[in-house]
Amino acid sequence: MSSDRYGRVRVLQFTILWFSLFTCLSGLTNSFEQLLVVRALQGLGILGGWYAD
C-alpha cells in the first residue's frame, strides 16, 4: 500500500487536500458533465482517505 511506503499521515494529508480541492472546484462547474468528472475525482480523495487509515 502507498500509505505503508510514504507514511500514513502524509498520504492522509494528500487525500484531504485532494478532496478539498475538488470540493471547491465542484462549485465552479458549468455543466452536469463537468460536475460528474469533478465529483468522480473528489471520490478518489474519499477512497484514498478511507484506505490510508
Secondary structure, DSSP 8 states (H G I E B T S, - for coil): -HHHHH-HHHHHHHHHHHHHHHHHHHTT--SHHHHHHHHHHHHHHHHHHHHH-
